Structures are given as structure tokens and as C-alpha cells.
Amino acid sequence: MSVEIHIQNAVKRYGEKTIIPDLSVDIHNGEFFTLLGPSGCGKTTLLRMIAGFNTIEGGSFYFNDRKINDMDPGKRNIGMVFQQYSLFPNMNVEQNIAFGLKMQKRSADEIEKKVRDAIALVDLKGKEKSYPANLSGGQQQRVALARSIVTEPKVLLLDEPLSAIDAKLRKELQTRIREIHLELGLTTVFVTHDQDEAMVMSDVIELFHAGRIEQAGSPVSVYTKPVSTFAASFIGSYNQIDGTTFYQATRLPIEAGNTVAIRPETISISTEEPADKTGSIILRGTITASVPRGNVLRYTVQCDTMKLYVDTLFRSFNIYDIGSQVWLSIPEHDCLSIRGVEKEPAHV
């Protein structure tokens, strides 16, 4: 059975540098909880504090109602997968997966069954006798995942486990890790800097910035309702327009000091002026660039003093040339007024 994790007023310092100044987080039973943020923001530090690998300078950590600040890492009943696979090169797949069970002095029959089940769970049948040097990066990470779950942990900690794997395999493993999380009913804490990965895998995303939570919520709410310029920059690729510039172009009032954020896919583009302008901002502009992005074609449109990115489905018809004069229609409710963000402390 999985557990709830409660973190109250956590503090972490390295010498005189404060990496996490004062952080409180609740992770619910069975939740796939993602810490998302840029390198150096403190997310891996927090994960290692949960695991017991980093000391805690302040605050309290709980599994359910049991305080774990001083608990030995080996007694926390966690599984952990690192960015580096950390497999034993002199052991084959079965032996690597069985290692933790042997340390727990399980019976030979129990070890054999659990290893067999774990290998099936991560789709590695037929590779039981293979050594790490003969496995692909994706297969090695599957072994590391199997080794972390075979001991039936209550908490699974994942520290950027897919960052060194090629794009196609990464997508496959994203799906498989999510499925395993649900099948085993684990409480999973996942660290990543990849917002697409976070969107696909998570129940809850907490956007980390300078040792603090900038925004938290479901993937949909974090993506569609950024609370700051940092959140809008990190989640998706919002157009961000200075409030004064936006007001001068549209006459829509914006709170002083705020920025307007608009998702590129919410903007409609056409060579004809829209007939229905109700509830929309209508702008005239010129296409200055177009860039294919997978199944999306991104246009750059200059509208007087505003430059806007517009995303449309990449189709063989209705493609506009650079230099074309176009009309843009933006629903007013998709123009989000957001605050700026405090500058990062110099030590982060």
C-alpha cells in the first residue's frame, strides 16, 4: 500500500547557500506527483531529502503520520530510479533485479517469482541472462525500474530517468511508467525539466523555481492558467506581451505591471476579415516567418508594435506565404493577465 508524503517548512543549505528556503508540500496516496523546473532549481535536492540521501537543515518530513527526518534510507521502503542507470556491470538482468531482494534475505523461490513478474512488467522477457553492456539505454532503464519496484516499495522516486534516452523510446517509457504506477498503486514522485513529459505522466505538477513552488495543479490547469511570466515561459510557449503595449493595440484594460499571455493555438488566422467579432480581439498583421513543428505550423505575425506566434495544424492546404497580409482573431477570455516573477536569488 502506498503512503502520503507531507513536507512542512523544509530547508536545505549547502554551506552558506540556501537551496530550499522554506517549502511545504503534500503528496497524496497513489498520486503521480511531478516536480518540474529548470536545472539548479532544487527539485532533485528535495527528492534526495525525501529519500534520506540529503540532510535536512529545517522542517519536517512525514510518511503518513510518521516523521522520517532521521530514519535510515534503507528503512523508508522506497524505490528510486536515477538518470544514470546504476546497474551492476558484472550481473545479468535477473541478478540486477534480484539484488535488493537478496539484501532483504527473501527465499530463493520468492526471489525467482518476483524477478520473473518484474521482468514481465517492464517488458524484458527474453533478456534475463543479458548483461548491461549488451542492452540499449532504454532496456537498461527498464532493468533499473524493475529493480526499484521488485521490493514492493510504498514510494517510487524518479530522478529524470528518461533524459538520456532517445525521443521514441522516451515516449514509450513515459507510457509504461505511468501504467506501472497505476497497476501497482504507488505514490510516485517524479523529477523532470521536460514540460511535455510532465504533462503526459502527471496527476499533479508543481512548478519549481529557485527552491520554491511557483505554481501547482493538474497538468491542464498549469498549462492553461499560468500565474506568472516564469510559468508561462516554462509551460508551453505563450506569447507574452507587455501590458501597456497590449492595451495600446487592443484597448483592453490590463492590471498595472502585468503581462498578457496568449497561447499560440488559441489565435485564428485568415486572409479574410472575420465576420463575427463578438468577444474577440481582431488584429491585422503581416507574416514574417513560418516554421514547421511536427504536425503544427508556427507563424510569426507582426501586428504594428506586437509580434505574435500563431500555431495551426500543418496541412497541405491553407498554408500562408511569408509577407502575406492576414487577420488574427483572439478570444478575449484567452488573453491572460499574469504577474511577473521575483528574480532568482544569486545563489541558485
Secondary structure, 3 states (H helix, E strand, C coil): CCCCEEEEEEEEEECCEEEEEEEEEEECCCCEEEEECCCCCCHHHHHHHHHCCCCCCEEEEEECCEECCCCCHHHCCEEEECCCCCCCCCCCHHHHHHHHHHHCCCCHHHHHHHHHHHHHHCCCCCCCCCCHHHCCHHHHHHHHHHHHHCCCCCEEEEECCCCCCCHHHHHHHHHHHHHHHHHHCCEEEEEECCHHHHHHHCCEEEEEECCEEEEEECHHHHHHCCCEHHHHHHCCCCEEEEHHHHHHHHCCCCCCCCEEEECHHHCEEECCCCCCCCCEEEEEEEEEEEEEECCEEEEEEEECCEEEEEEEECCCCCCCCCCCEEEEEEEHHHCEEEECCCCCCCCC
